[in-house]
Amino acid sequence: MPLMREIDQGLDTITFVKKVTISAREKAYEYLRSSVLSGRFHPGERLAEEHLAKELGISRTPIREALHKLESEGLIKALETRGFIVSLDTKQEVEELFEIRSVLEGYALRVISGRINDSVLDQLREAVENAEEALRNECLDELFQWNTRFHDILHELIIDKHRLYDQMVTMRKYVLLYRKNTLQYPDGGKRTLDGHRKILLALQLRDPDLCERVMREHIKQSEKDALQVLFEEHEEV
C-alpha cells in the first residue's frame, strides 16, 4: 500500500508539473503575440529571452517555445546569430496582407448583406457618428476604437462561418498594426470614415454586389494610406 500511495503521488506530481508548463507556455505566447500586434514591441526590436522571462516571472523554456511559435506565424524573425526580432514587413508583404484582407472582407460583406437587420444598422450608424465626433475633436485613440468597433459589429454577423471568421480576424490583426498609424493623419481618418459611410449605405440597400465592391475599395484605400505612411515618407527623408 505505501508503494502504491507513493506511485499515485508521483503521478499527481507529474500531471501537475505538466499543467503548469502548458499554462506558462500559453501565458508567454499570448503576452508576446499581444505585445507585437498592439505595437508595444516595435518592428525591428530585439526580443531577449532572459529579459522576457524575468518580466513574466517564468523560466526561459516557455518563452523560447512561444518565440518559435510566433516565428512560424511570421510575427517575428530569427536572427542569424541568436535571438529574435519583431518582423519588419517589406512593401510587397504589406501589399499582400491588404490584398488578402480585401478579398476576405469583400466576400464577408456580401454574405452580411443578406443577414443585416435594422438593429445592426443602427449600431453601425452609431459607430460612424461617434467616430465623426472623435475626428472633429482630434481624439485619435477614440477614432481608432470606433472604427475598430464598426468592423467588430460586422464580424459578429458571420461568427458562425468559422473558417472565414478565423482567417479574417487573423488578417485584420496584422493589418491593424499599420492602420493605427494612418489614423494619426486627419486625411487618413477622414478617408476611413468616408469608406464606412459607403459600406453603411450599401448595407442599407441590401445590394450584395455593391457591398463587396465598396468593402474592397475601402480596404484598398486603407492599403494606400498605410503604404504612404510606412514607405513613401521614409523614402523622402
PASEBA-1860 file (N, C-alpha, C; in nm, 3 decimals):
! residues 237
1> MPLMREID> 0.081/-0.122/0.000/0.000/0.000/0.000/0.085/0.128/0.000 ~ 0.187/0.139/0.088/0.271/0.260/0.085/0.331/0.282/-0.053 ~ 0.374/0.170/-0.118/0.435/0.183/-0.251/0.335/0.239/-0.350 ~ 0.211/0.187/-0.347/0.108/0.236/-0.439/0.077/0.383/-0.412 ~ 0.077/0.424/-0.284/0.048/0.562/-0.250/0.157/0.654/-0.304 ~ 0.284/0.608/-0.296/0.395/0.686/-0.347/0.385/0.700/-0.500 ~ 0.345/0.591/-0.568/0.331/0.596/-0.713/0.220/0.695/-0.752 ~ 0.107/0.685/-0.677/-0.004/0.776/-0.705/0.039/0.921/-0.685
9> QGLDTITF> 0.112/0.946/-0.578/0.159/1.081/-0.551/0.253/1.128/-0.661 ~ 0.338/1.035/-0.707/0.431/1.070/-0.813/0.359/1.106/-0.942 ~ 0.255/1.030/-0.977/0.177/1.060/-1.097/0.108/1.194/-1.085 ~ 0.055/1.222/-0.964/-0.009/1.352/-0.942/0.089/1.465/-0.964 ~ 0.212/1.446/-0.915/0.314/1.549/-0.929/0.349/1.571/-1.075 ~ 0.364/1.462/-1.151/0.397/1.472/-1.292/0.286/1.545/-1.367 ~ 0.160/1.507/-1.338/0.047/1.572/-1.404/0.044/1.720/-1.372 ~ 0.069/1.754/-1.246/0.066/1.894/-1.203/0.174/1.975/-1.272
17> VKKVTISA> 0.295/1.921/-1.280/0.406/1.990/-1.345/0.375/2.014/-1.492 ~ 0.314/1.914/-1.557/0.280/1.927/-1.698/0.181/2.040/-1.721 ~ 0.079/2.050/-1.633/-0.021/2.155/-1.645/0.041/2.293/-1.629 ~ 0.133/2.305/-1.531/0.198/2.433/-1.507/0.279/2.473/-1.629 ~ 0.351/2.378/-1.690/0.434/2.406/-1.807/0.348/2.454/-1.923 ~ 0.236/2.388/-1.949/0.147/2.428/-2.058/0.092/2.567/-2.032 ~ 0.054/2.593/-1.907/-0.001/2.723/-1.871/0.102/2.834/-1.892 ~ 0.226/2.807/-1.854/0.332/2.907/-1.870/0.359/2.933/-2.018
25> REKAYEYL> 0.358/2.829/-2.100/0.381/2.846/-2.243/0.269/2.928/-2.307 ~ 0.146/2.898/-2.269/0.033/2.973/-2.324/0.037/3.119/-2.279 ~ 0.074/3.137/-2.153/0.083/3.273/-2.099/0.187/3.354/-2.176 ~ 0.302/3.292/-2.199/0.410/3.360/-2.272/0.367/3.390/-2.415 ~ 0.304/3.293/-2.480/0.261/3.312/-2.619/0.160/3.424/-2.632 ~ 0.057/3.423/-2.549/-0.048/3.524/-2.557/0.007/3.664/-2.527 ~ 0.097/3.672/-2.429/0.154/3.801/-2.393/0.241/3.856/-2.507 ~ 0.327/3.772/-2.562/0.417/3.816/-2.668/0.340/3.850/-2.795
33> RSSVLSGR> 0.243/3.768/-2.830/0.164/3.793/-2.951/0.087/3.924/-2.938 ~ 0.025/3.943/-2.822/-0.049/4.066/-2.799/0.043/4.188/-2.803 ~ 0.162/4.174/-2.748/0.257/4.286/-2.745/0.304/4.324/-2.884 ~ 0.322/4.224/-2.969/0.365/4.251/-3.107/0.252/4.318/-3.185 ~ 0.132/4.260/-3.176/0.019/4.311/-3.254/-0.029/4.447/-3.208 ~ -0.012/4.477/-3.079/-0.055/4.607/-3.027/0.046/4.718/-3.053 ~ 0.168/4.679/-3.095/0.272/4.778/-3.119/0.359/4.806/-2.998 ~ 0.337/4.732/-2.889/0.422/4.751/-2.771/0.566/4.716/-2.805
41> FHPGERLA> 0.583/4.609/-2.881/0.714/4.575/-2.937/0.720/4.630/-3.079 ~ 0.817/4.710/-3.108/0.824/4.777/-3.237/0.894/4.690/-3.342 ~ 0.857/4.705/-3.469/0.925/4.632/-3.576/1.076/4.655/-3.572 ~ 1.152/4.545/-3.576/1.297/4.555/-3.568/1.350/4.544/-3.426 ~ 1.262/4.547/-3.326/1.307/4.538/-3.186/1.350/4.396/-3.152 ~ 1.461/4.387/-3.081/1.513/4.255/-3.043/1.442/4.205/-2.918 ~ 1.409/4.076/-2.918/1.340/4.013/-2.805/1.438/3.921/-2.732 ~ 1.470/3.957/-2.610/1.567/3.881/-2.531/1.495/3.784/-2.438
49> EEHLAKEL> 1.528/3.658/-2.447/1.461/3.555/-2.366/1.473/3.584/-2.217 ~ 1.594/3.618/-2.173/1.617/3.639/-2.030/1.533/3.753/-1.976 ~ 1.529/3.864/-2.050/1.451/3.980/-2.006/1.302/3.947/-2.001 ~ 1.252/3.878/-2.104/1.110/3.844/-2.110/1.073/3.745/-1.999 ~ 1.164/3.652/-1.969/1.138/3.555/-1.862/1.125/3.626/-1.727 ~ 1.212/3.723/-1.702/1.205/3.799/-1.577/1.077/3.882/-1.572 ~ 1.041/3.940/-1.684/0.922/4.025/-1.690/0.795/3.947/-1.659 ~ 0.789/3.822/-1.709/0.670/3.740/-1.689/0.680/3.651/-1.565
57> GISRTPIR> 0.799/3.643/-1.508/0.817/3.562/-1.389/0.810/3.413/-1.415 ~ 0.859/3.371/-1.533/0.861/3.229/-1.568/1.000/3.194/-1.621 ~ 1.022/3.064/-1.646/1.152/3.021/-1.696/1.168/3.057/-1.844 ~ 1.288/3.040/-1.895/1.315/3.077/-2.034/1.259/2.974/-2.133 ~ 1.234/2.851/-2.086/1.187/2.747/-2.178/1.052/2.781/-2.242 ~ 0.948/2.817/-2.164/0.822/2.854/-2.229/0.833/2.980/-2.314 ~ 0.923/3.071/-2.277/0.948/3.190/-2.358/1.003/3.149/-2.493 ~ 1.100/3.059/-2.492/1.164/3.013/-2.615/1.060/2.942/-2.705
65> EALHKLES> 0.976/2.858/-2.644/0.873/2.787/-2.721/0.774/2.886/-2.783 ~ 0.737/2.988/-2.708/0.643/3.089/-2.759/0.706/3.168/-2.873 ~ 0.833/3.199/-2.862/0.903/3.273/-2.967/0.909/3.192/-3.097 ~ 0.934/3.063/-3.086/0.938/2.979/-3.205/0.799/2.971/-3.272 ~ 0.694/2.969/-3.190/0.560/2.966/-3.245/0.528/3.096/-3.318 ~ 0.568/3.208/-3.259/0.547/3.338/-3.323/0.628/3.349/-3.452 ~ 0.745/3.287/-3.454/0.825/3.286/-3.576/0.751/3.210/-3.687 ~ 0.690/3.098/-3.652/0.617/3.019/-3.752/0.497/3.096/-3.807
73> EGLIKALE> 0.445/3.191/-3.730/0.331/3.272/-3.774/0.376/3.396/-3.851 ~ 0.507/3.419/-3.855/0.559/3.533/-3.930/0.560/3.663/-3.854 ~ 0.530/3.660/-3.725/0.528/3.784/-3.647/0.668/3.827/-3.603 ~ 0.758/3.732/-3.588/0.896/3.764/-3.553/0.990/3.682/-3.642 ~ 1.115/3.723/-3.645/1.213/3.654/-3.728/1.336/3.619/-3.646 ~ 1.395/3.504/-3.676/1.515/3.460/-3.606/1.636/3.534/-3.662 ~ 1.725/3.575/-3.573/1.849/3.639/-3.614/1.950/3.533/-3.655 ~ 2.046/3.572/-3.738/2.149/3.476/-3.782/2.236/3.433/-3.665
81> TRGFIVSL> 2.254/3.523/-3.569/2.333/3.488/-3.450/2.245/3.412/-3.351 ~ 2.185/3.485/-3.257/2.092/3.425/-3.162/1.981/3.525/-3.135 ~ 1.865/3.472/-3.099/1.754/3.558/-3.061/1.660/3.587/-3.177 ~ 1.565/3.675/-3.149/1.462/3.708/-3.246/1.439/3.859/-3.248 ~ 1.384/3.906/-3.360/1.341/4.045/-3.368/1.198/4.047/-3.422 ~ 1.126/4.153/-3.388/0.992/4.171/-3.440/1.001/4.195/-3.590 ~ 0.918/4.125/-3.667/0.926/4.134/-3.812/0.898/4.276/-3.862 ~ 0.974/4.317/-3.961/0.952/4.443/-4.029/0.919/4.409/-4.174
89> DTKQEVEE> 0.790/4.412/-4.206/0.746/4.367/-4.338/0.796/4.457/-4.449 ~ 0.822/4.397/-4.563/0.858/4.474/-4.682/0.730/4.534/-4.742 ~ 0.748/4.622/-4.837/0.633/4.683/-4.905/0.548/4.576/-4.972 ~ 0.612/4.479/-5.035/0.539/4.372/-5.103/0.459/4.288/-5.004 ~ 0.516/4.263/-4.887/0.445/4.183/-4.786/0.323/4.258/-4.732 ~ 0.337/4.389/-4.712/0.223/4.469/-4.665/0.113/4.470/-4.772 ~ 0.152/4.485/-4.898/0.054/4.483/-5.007/-0.021/4.350/-5.009 ~ 0.051/4.242/-4.986/-0.012/4.109/-4.986/-0.113/4.097/-4.872
97> LFEIRSVL> -0.078/4.149/-4.754/-0.168/4.144/-4.640/-0.301/4.213/-4.672 ~ -0.291/4.333/-4.728/-0.412/4.409/-4.758/-0.493/4.344/-4.871 ~ -0.426/4.286/-4.968/-0.497/4.222/-5.078/-0.577/4.102/-5.028 ~ -0.514/4.022/-4.941/-0.585/3.906/-4.885/-0.704/3.954/-4.802 ~ -0.682/4.059/-4.725/-0.792/4.110/-4.642/-0.906/4.163/-4.727 ~ -0.874/4.230/-4.837/-0.980/4.287/-4.922/-1.069/4.177/-4.979 ~ -1.008/4.064/-5.016/-1.085/3.952/-5.070/-1.176/3.893/-4.961 ~ -1.120/3.870/-4.843/-1.196/3.811/-4.733/-1.309/3.903/-4.688
105> EGYALRVI> -1.276/4.030/-4.667/-1.375/4.125/-4.617/-1.483/4.152/-4.721 ~ -1.443/4.157/-4.849/-1.541/4.179/-4.954/-1.643/4.068/-4.960 ~ -1.595/3.944/-4.957/-1.686/3.830/-4.959/-1.773/3.829/-4.833 ~ -1.712/3.861/-4.719/-1.787/3.862/-4.593/-1.902/3.962/-4.597 ~ -1.877/4.081/-4.652/-1.984/4.181/-4.657/-2.095/4.138/-4.753 ~ -2.060/4.065/-4.857/-2.162/4.009/-4.947/-2.255/3.917/-4.867 ~ -2.196/3.833/-4.784/-2.277/3.743/-4.700/-2.360/3.824/-4.600 ~ -2.296/3.924/-4.539/-2.362/4.004/-4.437/-2.482/4.079/-4.494
113> SGRINDSV> -2.475/4.118/-4.621/-2.584/4.193/-4.682/-2.716/4.116/-4.678 ~ -2.708/3.985/-4.674/-2.828/3.903/-4.666/-2.871/3.873/-4.524 ~ -2.793/3.919/-4.426/-2.824/3.891/-4.286/-2.854/4.018/-4.205 ~ -2.821/4.132/-4.262/-2.828/4.256/-4.188/-2.972/4.288/-4.146 ~ -2.988/4.353/-4.031/-3.120/4.397/-3.986/-3.110/4.541/-3.935 ~ -3.224/4.600/-3.907/-3.227/4.742/-3.869/-3.152/4.768/-3.739 ~ -3.156/4.673/-3.647/-3.088/4.691/-3.520/-2.936/4.702/-3.539 ~ -2.881/4.616/-3.624/-2.738/4.620/-3.652/-2.701/4.747/-3.729
121> LDQLREAV> -2.788/4.786/-3.823/-2.763/4.910/-3.897/-2.756/5.030/-3.802 ~ -2.841/5.030/-3.699/-2.837/5.138/-3.600/-2.705/5.138/-3.524 ~ -2.654/5.018/-3.492/-2.525/5.009/-3.422/-2.411/5.061/-3.509 ~ -2.416/5.027/-3.637/-2.313/5.074/-3.730/-2.320/5.226/-3.746 ~ -2.441/5.277/-3.755/-2.460/5.422/-3.770/-2.406/5.495/-3.646 ~ -2.431/5.439/-3.529/-2.382/5.500/-3.405/-2.229/5.501/-3.402 ~ -2.167/5.391/-3.448/-2.020/5.384/-3.451/-1.963/5.491/-3.544 ~ -2.027/5.510/-3.659/-1.982/5.612/-3.754/-1.997/5.751/-3.694
129> ENAEEALR> -2.109/5.778/-3.631/-2.133/5.910/-3.572/-2.033/5.939/-3.459 ~ -2.005/5.840/-3.378/-1.908/5.859/-3.269/-1.767/5.879/-3.324 ~ -1.735/5.809/-3.433/-1.604/5.827/-3.496/-1.593/5.967/-3.556 ~ -1.701/6.017/-3.614/-1.702/6.153/-3.670/-1.674/6.256/-3.561 ~ -1.738/6.237/-3.446/-1.717/6.328/-3.334/-1.574/6.322/-3.283 ~ -1.519/6.201/-3.275/-1.381/6.184/-3.231/-1.284/6.253/-3.327 ~ -1.312/6.244/-3.457/-1.226/6.308/-3.556/-1.234/6.460/-3.543 ~ -1.354/6.513/-3.524/-1.370/6.657/-3.506/-1.293/6.707/-3.385
137> NECLDELF> -1.295/6.628/-3.278/-1.227/6.667/-3.154/-1.080/6.625/-3.150 ~ -1.033/6.565/-3.260/-0.895/6.518/-3.272/-0.857/6.419/-3.162 ~ -0.954/6.336/-3.125/-0.930/6.229/-3.027/-0.896/6.102/-3.106 ~ -0.769/6.085/-3.138/-0.730/5.979/-3.230/-0.750/5.839/-3.173 ~ -0.726/5.822/-3.043/-0.748/5.690/-2.983/-0.895/5.650/-2.991 ~ -0.984/5.746/-2.964/-1.128/5.718/-2.974/-1.169/5.691/-3.118 ~ -1.110/5.765/-3.209/-1.137/5.742/-3.351/-1.101/5.600/-3.391 ~ -0.983/5.556/-3.348/-0.938/5.420/-3.377/-1.033/5.318/-3.317
145> QWNTRFHD> -1.076/5.342/-3.193/-1.164/5.248/-3.125/-1.299/5.236/-3.193 ~ -1.357/5.349/-3.236/-1.489/5.344/-3.301/-1.479/5.284/-3.441 ~ -1.371/5.312/-3.511/-1.353/5.249/-3.643/-1.334/5.099/-3.629 ~ -1.264/5.059/-3.525/-1.247/4.916/-3.497/-1.380/4.852/-3.460 ~ -1.458/4.925/-3.380/-1.590/4.876/-3.339/-1.681/4.854/-3.460 ~ -1.671/4.941/-3.559/-1.752/4.928/-3.680/-1.730/4.791/-3.744 ~ -1.604/4.751/-3.756/-1.574/4.621/-3.817/-1.608/4.506/-3.722 ~ -1.595/4.528/-3.591/-1.633/4.424/-3.495/-1.780/4.388/-3.510
153> ILHELIID> -1.865/4.490/-3.526/-2.009/4.467/-3.541/-2.036/4.381/-3.664 ~ -1.967/4.412/-3.773/-1.984/4.333/-3.895/-1.938/4.189/-3.876 ~ -1.823/4.173/-3.814/-1.766/4.038/-3.798/-1.855/3.950/-3.711 ~ -1.925/4.010/-3.616/-2.012/3.931/-3.528/-2.125/3.863/-3.606 ~ -2.156/3.915/-3.724/-2.266/3.859/-3.803/-2.226/3.734/-3.880 ~ -2.097/3.704/-3.887/-2.053/3.583/-3.960/-1.969/3.492/-3.871 ~ -1.988/3.506/-3.741/-1.907/3.426/-3.648/-1.935/3.277/-3.664 ~ -2.053/3.243/-3.721/-2.086/3.103/-3.742/-2.010/3.043/-3.859
161> KHRLYDQM> -1.958/3.126/-3.949/-1.875/3.078/-4.060/-1.730/3.072/-4.010 ~ -1.698/2.965/-3.941/-1.577/2.958/-3.860/-1.449/2.981/-3.938 ~ -1.434/2.918/-4.052/-1.309/2.931/-4.127/-1.292/3.074/-4.180 ~ -1.398/3.128/-4.237/-1.392/3.266/-4.287/-1.365/3.362/-4.173 ~ -1.438/3.345/-4.064/-1.423/3.436/-3.949/-1.282/3.431/-3.892 ~ -1.228/3.311/-3.871/-1.095/3.297/-3.812/-0.988/3.360/-3.901 ~ -0.996/3.333/-4.032/-0.897/3.390/-4.124/-0.907/3.542/-4.129 ~ -1.028/3.592/-4.127/-1.050/3.735/-4.137/-0.998/3.807/-4.013
169> VTMRKYVL> -1.026/3.752/-3.898/-0.980/3.812/-3.773/-0.828/3.810/-3.765 ~ -0.767/3.700/-3.808/-0.621/3.691/-3.807/-0.558/3.795/-3.899 ~ -0.608/3.806/-4.021/-0.554/3.903/-4.115/-0.575/4.045/-4.065 ~ -0.688/4.069/-4.005/-0.719/4.203/-3.956/-0.622/4.246/-3.846 ~ -0.584/4.153/-3.760/-0.490/4.187/-3.654/-0.356/4.231/-3.710 ~ -0.309/4.164/-3.814/-0.184/4.206/-3.877/-0.198/4.345/-3.937 ~ -0.311/4.368/-4.007/-0.331/4.495/-4.076/-0.344/4.610/-3.977 ~ -0.405/4.585/-3.861/-0.424/4.692/-3.763/-0.292/4.747/-3.712
177> LYRKNTLQ> -0.184/4.671/-3.726/-0.051/4.723/-3.690/-0.021/4.849/-3.770 ~ -0.068/4.852/-3.892/-0.040/4.964/-3.982/-0.153/5.066/-3.986 ~ -0.276/5.021/-3.965/-0.390/5.111/-3.975/-0.386/5.218/-3.867 ~ -0.342/5.184/-3.746/-0.344/5.283/-3.639/-0.252/5.401/-3.672 ~ -0.142/5.373/-3.740/-0.051/5.481/-3.779/-0.116/5.576/-3.878 ~ -0.194/5.523/-3.972/-0.253/5.609/-4.075/-0.359/5.701/-4.017 ~ -0.425/5.660/-3.907/-0.528/5.744/-3.849/-0.472/5.863/-3.773 ~ -0.341/5.867/-3.756/-0.279/5.982/-3.692/-0.285/6.105/-3.781
185> YPDGGKRT> -0.316/6.082/-3.908/-0.325/6.192/-4.003/-0.472/6.220/-4.033 ~ -0.516/6.347/-4.023/-0.659/6.382/-4.043/-0.716/6.328/-4.172 ~ -0.640/6.337/-4.283/-0.692/6.288/-4.411/-0.716/6.138/-4.408 ~ -0.626/6.064/-4.340/-0.643/5.919/-4.330/-0.768/5.884/-4.251 ~ -0.791/5.954/-4.141/-0.910/5.931/-4.061/-1.037/5.965/-4.138 ~ -1.032/6.073/-4.213/-1.148/6.115/-4.292/-1.179/6.013/-4.402 ~ -1.077/5.963/-4.468/-1.099/5.865/-4.574/-1.158/5.735/-4.517 ~ -1.112/5.697/-4.399/-1.167/5.578/-4.335/-1.316/5.596/-4.306
193> LDGHRKIL> -1.352/5.713/-4.254/-1.492/5.741/-4.225/-1.577/5.743/-4.352 ~ -1.524/5.801/-4.457/-1.596/5.802/-4.585/-1.624/5.660/-4.632 ~ -1.524/5.573/-4.615/-1.542/5.433/-4.653/-1.650/5.365/-4.572 ~ -1.655/5.395/-4.443/-1.756/5.334/-4.356/-1.896/5.384/-4.391 ~ -1.908/5.510/-4.430/-2.038/5.562/-4.471/-2.088/5.489/-4.597 ~ -1.998/5.465/-4.691/-2.036/5.394/-4.814/-2.078/5.251/-4.784 ~ -2.004/5.187/-4.693/-2.040/5.050/-4.653/-2.178/5.048/-4.589 ~ -2.204/5.145/-4.503/-2.334/5.154/-4.437/-2.446/5.172/-4.538
201> LALQLRDP> -2.425/5.257/-4.637/-2.526/5.280/-4.741/-2.551/5.153/-4.822 ~ -2.443/5.083/-4.859/-2.457/4.960/-4.937/-2.535/4.855/-4.859 ~ -2.513/4.849/-4.729/-2.587/4.754/-4.646/-2.733/4.792/-4.633 ~ -2.759/4.921/-4.625/-2.898/4.966/-4.619/-2.975/4.927/-4.745 ~ -2.904/4.928/-4.859/-2.965/4.890/-4.987/-2.975/4.739/-5.005 ~ -2.906/4.663/-4.918/-2.904/4.516/-4.926/-2.858/4.469/-5.064 ~ -2.760/4.537/-5.121/-2.709/4.503/-5.254/-2.577/4.427/-5.238 ~ -2.574/4.297/-5.259/-2.452/4.217/-5.235/-2.335/4.257/-5.324
209> DLCERVMR> -2.361/4.285/-5.452/-2.253/4.326/-5.542/-2.192/4.459/-5.499 ~ -2.278/4.553/-5.466/-2.230/4.683/-5.418/-2.154/4.670/-5.288 ~ -2.204/4.586/-5.198/-2.137/4.565/-5.068/-1.995/4.513/-5.088 ~ -1.981/4.411/-5.172/-1.848/4.356/-5.194/-1.755/4.459/-5.257 ~ -1.806/4.537/-5.352/-1.722/4.634/-5.421/-1.677/4.747/-5.327 ~ -1.770/4.802/-5.248/-1.732/4.915/-5.162/-1.637/4.870/-5.051 ~ -1.654/4.747/-5.003/-1.562/4.698/-4.900/-1.422/4.681/-4.956 ~ -1.412/4.626/-5.076/-1.280/4.608/-5.136/-1.215/4.743/-5.166
217> EHIKQSEK> -1.295/4.839/-5.208/-1.241/4.973/-5.232/-1.194/5.036/-5.101 ~ -1.269/5.012/-4.995/-1.233/5.065/-4.863/-1.099/5.008/-4.815 ~ -1.082/4.878/-4.829/-0.956/4.815/-4.789/-0.841/4.862/-4.878 ~ -0.870/4.881/-5.006/-0.766/4.929/-5.099/-0.720/5.069/-5.061 ~ -0.813/5.154/-5.019/-0.775/5.288/-4.975/-0.692/5.281/-4.848 ~ -0.730/5.191/-4.759/-0.652/5.172/-4.637/-0.509/5.129/-4.668 ~ -0.497/5.044/-4.769/-0.364/5.000/-4.813/-0.281/5.118/-4.863 ~ -0.341/5.204/-4.945/-0.268/5.320/-4.997/-0.219/5.409/-4.884
225> DALQVLFE> -0.306/5.434/-4.786/-0.268/5.518/-4.672/-0.154/5.455/-4.594 ~ -0.163/5.323/-4.571/-0.059/5.255/-4.494/0.074/5.257/-4.567 ~ 0.072/5.232/-4.696/0.196/5.231/-4.774/0.261/5.369/-4.776 ~ 0.178/5.472/-4.784/0.233/5.608/-4.783/0.302/5.639/-4.652 ~ 0.237/5.603/-4.542/0.295/5.630/-4.410/0.420/5.547/-4.385 ~ 0.415/5.420/-4.425/0.524/5.328/-4.392/0.645/5.341/-4.482 ~ 0.622/5.373/-4.609/0.733/5.366/-4.705/0.760/5.496/-4.777 ~ 0.661/5.561/-4.834/0.688/5.679/-4.915/0.747/5.792/-4.833
233> EHEEV> 0.697/5.810/-4.709/0.750/5.918/-4.625/0.896/5.891/-4.590 ~ 0.929/5.764/-4.565/1.067/5.729/-4.529/1.159/5.748/-4.649 ~ 1.105/5.722/-4.770/1.188/5.736/-4.890/1.221/5.881/-4.918 ~ 1.131/5.975/-4.872/1.155/6.115/-4.898/1.259/6.174/-4.805 ~ 1.279/6.109/-4.689/1.375/6.161/-4.591/1.517/6.145/-4.641
END
